[in-house]
Amino acid sequence: MSAPAPSSLAIVDAEPLPRQDEVLTDAALAFVAELHRRFTPRRDELLARRGERRAEIARTSTLDFLPETEAVRVDDTWKVAPAPAALDDRRVEITGPTDRKMTVNALNSGARVWLADFEDASAPTWENVVTGQLNLIDAYTRNIDFTDPRSGKSYALKPAEELATVVTRPRGWHLDERHLQLDDTPVPGALVDFGLYFFHNAQRLIDLGKGPYFYLPKTESHLEARLWNDIFVFAQDYVGIPQGTVRATVLIETITAAYEMEEILYELRDHASGLNAGRWDYLFSIVKNFRDGGSKFVLPDRNLVTMTAPFMRAYTELLVRTCHKRGAHAIGGMAAFIPSRRDADVNKVAFEKVKADKDREAGDGFDGSWVAHPDLVPIAMASFDAVLGAKPNQKDRLREDVSVAAGDLIAIDTLDAKPSYDGLRNAVAVGIRYIEAWLRGMGAVAIFNLMEDAATAEISRSQIWQWINADVVFENGEHATSDLARKVAAEELAAIRAEIGDETFEAGKWQQAHDLLLQVSLDQDYADFLTLPAYEQLG
């Protein structure tokens, strides 16, 4: 008897979408199913390992570089694969979701790279997951010109040589895609996003002189990087393209990954192109992992923890040194400001801050950096042009002057700043506003002149949780308590209702967002990710 044919993926509880058959082809779904069969068991083991490591941190309140991988760190002979031409100059990268308007604007922005985001800047509705893939296919085939029905404005792609290179970010390992299942088991969202994009576009991108390039989010260990590397090897063989065509940039946005940067590059060395230094997710990871560590791990208001804080400086300088030692790009953090069309003074102050931030990164040896809005591209570009000139990068700056000890990365108490009552109010206000938009399917949200994504909500709710559990006393004498958080949240909700009116308020998901923020901020059992309970409520 012949072996039974493997079961196929089922689309579950999803309304059919226009043109979805162009993305969800039998061949593409068979590829995703094979990824799921081969690699999800290892994903599950690695998620369990995260829990074990978190328990160890709770017990010891410390982290160190891994003794078992010391040989990798001290071996000076290995380097990552040389960057392909399309990824050699990354001096400015723009980030954003893969909706149709953003796709055109990001590609046309003048940035060298567009981070096309299926992760924190995209709420994973089925429509966003599928149409985002469709928009990228349409961009590569130049079928994406369109007119905005509300404004009447037309959008069209510039000539190919002027477009940004796309680096796609799939979802993190912790998120499943409930609408695609194999034998009643959801497929990891990361494999859905990677699999559909890779299957449809790998050869097409090669033909365009580029390739399938990825950002890997929420990585917590070199073993997770090893899993991605094995996925890349399998995928390239599956579609018949040369090994090493894939390139991956890993976001070092968890505190555990900061202790394994060299090992992460080593695991991906045939496919690695760089590391990225983020802020909000990194701080969220510190709170998550050291939430039992007492007062010395209590972070002040998030806006007071800049990249010049000693422990953040240790992290970014170690990242630059590590990348350049191994021939990889070091990519800096986000400038999230959204220019105001009405207030030139606000813009002037913000642009000066963005310039200072990008000047610092370029001066520290970073090869590029992120912006959230096209108007910030020229500012960031000028900072890097001033340092790079005609050179594509500054990987020749080895930063051998940098020396970071294990304790430097978690020296949170080197900050003089303290949590404030205004910081609590801001965390609540931003948290409610972001979660409400996310529940309506929007992952990139303009709040108080900043472009926020899911990492913002994670650090906001984590700080509320941490301050309450550490019994912080604010400068006005009030204690951080659950009752105070509820009071502030009720006041914020009432202020939003007054601002937007009853009809708009009722049409939104404001009460639901308020309740969810309080749930993940006040529950004693700290949720690993806000997006897990939020996904259960996502339409």
N, C-alpha and C positions, 0 to 999 in steps of 0.2 A: 504493500500500500504506500502511496505517496503521502508525504507529510501534509497536514492541513495547511491551507493558506493562512498567513497571519491575519488576525482581525484588523480592521481598518478604523481610522479615527471617525468619531461621531461628532457632528455639530449639535450641541445640546442647548435647548432653551434660548435660541437666538432667532430673531426675526430676519428673514432674508434681506440682504442689502443690494442696492444696485451694483452691478458689475462684480459681485463677490466671486463669481465663478472664474474670473480672471486671476484671482489670488488663490482661491481654495480649489485648485485643480487636483485631480486624482493623484498626479505625480508628485505635486508639492506636499500633499497631505501624507502620502506614503513615505516621503523623506522625513517629515516631522515625526511620524509614527515610529520610524526606525531610530531616530534620535532618542525618542522617549524610551523605547525598549532597551536600548543600549546604555543610556546614561542617567536616567532618572533614579535608579537604585543607588548610584553613587552620590547623586545630589542629595538624596534622603539621608545617607550616612553622614555627609558633610554638614547638613543642617543639625543632625544630632550632635555632631562633634562641636558645633558652635555652642550648644547648650552646656556641654561638659566643660568647655574652656571658660565660659562665663561663670560657671560654678566655682572653678578654680580661682578666678580673679576675685570673686566674692570672698573666698576663704583667705586669700593672701594679700589683697589690695595692692598688687604690683604686677608688672610685666617685665620681660627681659628678652633680649635677642636669643634665638633658639640655639642651645648647645649642639643639638643633633645636626644642624645645617651649617656649622661653622666652616666646614671645608669649602662650601660654596662661596661663602663671604671672603675667605682669605685667598682663594684662587684668582689671581689677577689675569688669567689667560683667556677667560671667556668673555664674549661680547654678544649682544643681540644682533640679529640680521640687519644689514644696512637698510636704511629707509628707502622705499621706492620713491621715484621722482615726485609723485603727486603728494607725498607726505613729508618731504624733506624741509619745506618751509611752512611752518605752522604759526607764524608770529601773531596772528589774531584768529580766534575761533569764535563763531557765534553759536548760541545754543537755542533750541526751541522745539516745540512739538511738530508733528508731521502733518498738520492740517494743510489744506491747499494753499491758502494765502501765505502762511509762514514758509512753506516749501519754496515758493517763488522768491519771496523777499529775502530769505536766508541765502539762497543760491546766488542772488544778485547783489548781496550786501557789500561786496568788496573784501569780506573776510576770506582768509585762505582756506578755512575749514568750516563746515557746518556740522555741529553735533545734532543729528536728526534723532529726536528723543522719543522712544517708546516707554521711557521710565519715569523719572520724577516730574517731568514737565508735561506728562500726558496721563490723564485719568483713563484706566484701562477698560473703557466701555468697549463692547464688541464692535461698535461702529468705528471708534478711534483705532482699534487694533487692525481692522481690515482695510479701512479707507486710507490709513496712514501708509500701509504697504502699497496700495494702489497709487497713491500720490507719488511715491518714490519711483515706481515703475514708469508712470507717466512723465516724470521729470527726465528720466534717462532716455526715454523715447521722444522727448520734446512734444508731448501731447498735453501740457499742463496749463497753457494760456487760458485765462478765464476773466470774467467780469464780475465784480462784487455786486450782488443784486441790490444791496442796500445803498452803497455809495455811488454805484455806476462806474467806479474806477476799474480800468483794465490792467491786468497783470500779464507780463510776458517775459520769458527767459532771455537774458543777454546771450551773446555768442558763447559757445562752449568754453573757449579759452579764458573767459572772464568769470566763470562760475566757481563757487567754492567747491572743494573736495568734500564729499560726504563721509562722515564717520558715524555709524548708526549705534545707538545705545539701546540694547534690549533690557527687559525688566530684570530685576535682581532675582537671585536663586530662591528667595523665600516665597515668591508670588506664583500661584497657579493660575492657569487660564481655564475657568470653569466651563466655558462654551466649547472647548475641544477636549474630548475624552477618549481614552482607549480602555475598553473593558471596564467602563464606569469609573475610571481614575483620571482626574484632570491632568493635562500635560503642563509641565512648568512653563510659565509665561516666557522665561528666557529662551527656551527651546522653540517656542512658537515664533517669537519675534526674530530670533536669529535664523531659524530654519526657513521661514517663508521668504525673508529678505535674501538670504544666501542663495536659495534654490532659484529664485527668479532672476537675480541680478548679478551673480558672480561672473558669468561669462560676458554678459552685457557690459559690465564695468571694465573688464579686461579689454574688450574691444574699444572702449572709450579712452584707453590709456591709463586707467585707474585700477581699482580693485575693491574687493569686499573688505572694508575696514570697520572696526568696531571699538566702541568704548565699553569696558566691562565694569559694571557698578557693584557697590556693596560687597566687594571681595573681602574676606576676612582672613584668608590664609593662602600659603603657597600651594596647598593641596587643592584648593578651589581653582587656582590658576592652572594646575596640572589637569584638572577635569576639562577646563576650557580648551587647553592645548590638544587633548585627545579628541575632543569634539571637532576642532579645526582639521586635524589630520584625517579623521574619518570623512568629514564633509568634502574636503578637497578630492579625496579618492572617489567618493560617491559620484560627484558630477564631472570628474575627469579633468581637473585643472591642476597645475603644478603645486607641489608642497611648498609652503612659504608664501603663497599668493595672499592669504589672509594676513592682515595686520591688526593687532589689538593694543589699545592703550588702556591701562588699568587705572581706575580711580582709587587713589589711596585715601579713602574717606571713612575708614574704620581704624580705631586705635590699634587693633591687633595687626592689621596689615602694615602699619607704620613700622613694626618690628620685623617685617618679612619682605621688605622692598626688594632686596637683592634676590632672595629666593623666588619671588614672584616673577621677576624678569628672567631668572634662570629657567624656570619651568616653561616659560613662553618664548624662550630665546629665538627660536626659528620664526616666530610670529609676532614678537613684541615690537612695538614702535615707541612706547613711552609710558610715563606715569603722570598722573594729574593730581594736584593738591587742591582739595576742596575745603570748605569751611563748615557749613551748617551740619552736614552729615557727619563730619569728623567730630564736631562737638557733641552731637547727638550720641555718637558711639562712645565717647568718653563718659557721658552721663550714664548711658545704659550699662556699661561695663563696670563702672566704679560707683554705682549708686549706693552701695553699702559701705563705702570707704570712709565715711565721716566728713567732717567739715573741710578738710584740706582738699577735697575733690569738688566742693560746691562752686559752680561757675557763677559769675555775675551776669548781669543783663547781656543778652547775646550780642548786642551792638557795641558793647564795650570790649568784647574779645576780638580784637583785630589781629591781622596777620603779624603784627609787630609784638604781640605778647610773647614773652620768652619761650613758653612751651610750643607755641605755634611757629615761632621762628626756628626753633630746633627742628621741627617737623619739615618745614619747607626747605631749609638749607640741607638737611640730610637727603631730601628727595632729589634736589639738584645734583648733589655730589654723587649719589647712587646712580642716577640716570647717566650722567656724563662719564662716569667710570666704566659703564657698560655699553656706551655708544647709543643710548636711548634719548629721546626727547623728554625734557621736563616742561610740563605745561602748568601754568599758574591758575589762580582762582578766578571767581566770577565778579564782574562789575555788573550789578543788578539794577542800577539806576535806570529809570524810564524818564526821558526828558519831558518837561511840562510844555505844553503848547501855549500856556497862559502866563507863566511866571519865569521871566528871564533870570531873576535873582536866584531862584531855587536851582536853575540849571547851572549858573555860574559857580556856585558853591560846590554842587555835585560834580561838575566836570573837573574842578580842581582836585577833588578827592580821588576821582578815577585816575587822573593823570599821575598824581603822587603814588597811587597804588601800583600802576603799571610801570612807572619809572623805577620803583623799588624792585619789582619782579625782574625787569630787564637787567637792572644793575646787579641783581643777585645771581644771574646766570640762567634764568628761565629762557626757554626757546620760544615761548608763546604764552598766550593767556586768553581768558574767556570774557565775552561780553554778552549781554542779554538783548541789546537793542541795536539796530543798524546805525543809529546816530553816534554810538560809542566806538564804532569801528575805527574812524579816523583818529580818535584820541589814543586808543591803544596802539594803533599802527605807528603813530608818531613816536611813542615811547620806545617801541622795539626797533623802528628804523634808526633811531638815534644811536642805538647800541650795535645793531647788526650791520647797518649799511647794506651793502650788496650781498653779504653772507646769508645763506638760508637759515642758519641756526648758530648757536654758540656752544655746541657740544665739545669744542676744544677747551672750554673753560672747565677744568677738572675740579675746581673748588677743594683742593687738597688742604686748604686752611681750615676747613670745617671739621669739627670733632664733636660728636653728639654721644653722650652717655645715655644708657637706658633710662635713667631717672629723669633726664631732661625733658623727655617727651610727655611725662605725666606730672610735671612740676606745676600743677594748677595753682598752688598757693603762692607762686611768685607774682601773681597779679594783686595789685592793691585794691582794685575795684570790688564793690560788693553788690549783691542783689538789691534792687530798689523796688518801691511800690509801683513807680511808673513802669518799671520793667515787667512786673506782673501784669499790669493792665495792658501793656503792649502785647505780651505773649497771648493773653486771652483774646484781645481784639483781632490780632493777625490770625490766630488759630481758628476762630469762628469764621472769619471772612474766607480764609483759604479752604477750609473743609466744606463750606457751603458751595463754593464754586466747583470743587472736586466732585462732590456728590451729583452735580449737574453735568459732569463730563468734561470739566476744564481743569487741566493740570498746571498750566502756566497762567498765573493770575497777577494782575497789577493791583498792589495794595500799598497805599501811602507812598506813591512814586517809586516803588521797587517792584521788579518782576520776581514773584515768589513761586517756588515749586514745593513738592511734598517735603523736602528736607527742612523747609522753614517751619512747617507744621510739626515735624518731628522734634526739632529743637525747642519749639515753643511749649509743647505739651510736656516734654521731658524736664524742662526747667521748672514748670509749675509743680510737677511731681517731686522733683529733687528738693525744691525749696520747702515744700510742705513737710516732706519726710525728714529733712535736716533741721526742722523747726527754726527756720531763718527769721530774724527780726529785722524788719525794714527800718529805714531811717526815720519814718514817722512814728515808730514805736509799735506798729502793728505786727503781729506774728503771722507768718505764712501758714494758713490753715485751710482745710477743706471748705469751711464756712465762708472764709474770706474769698476764696476762689469762686464759690457759687455766687456770692454777692456781686463781685466784679463782673462775672459772666452775665448775670441778670441785667446789670446796668448797661453793659455793652449791647446786649440784645435789644433792650429798650431804645438805646441811642440809634441803633441801626434801623429799627422800625420807624422812629421819628424822622430819620434822614431820608428814607426811601419811600415812605408811605405804606399804609396798610395793605393796599392791593398788591404792590410789588413784593412786599414782605411775605404775604400769604402765598404768592405764586412761586416763591423760592423754597429753599430747604434750610431756612435759618434755625428753626427750633431743633431740627434733626442734627444740624452741625453743632449747635450749642450743647446738646445732650451728649453727642459723641466726644466732643472735646473734654467735657467733664468726666466722662467715663474713662478715657485713657489717661487723664491727668490725675484722677483721684483714686482709682482702683488700687488697692494695695498690691495686687498682682500685676506688675508692670508689663504691659503688652510689648512684645519684641518690636513690632512695627505697627504704627497707626493704620497703615493701609490694609492690614489684614482684617480688622473688624469693619473698616470703612468699605472694603470691597464687597462685604456681605450686603451692604445697603446700596451699592451702586447699581443704577438701572441698566 
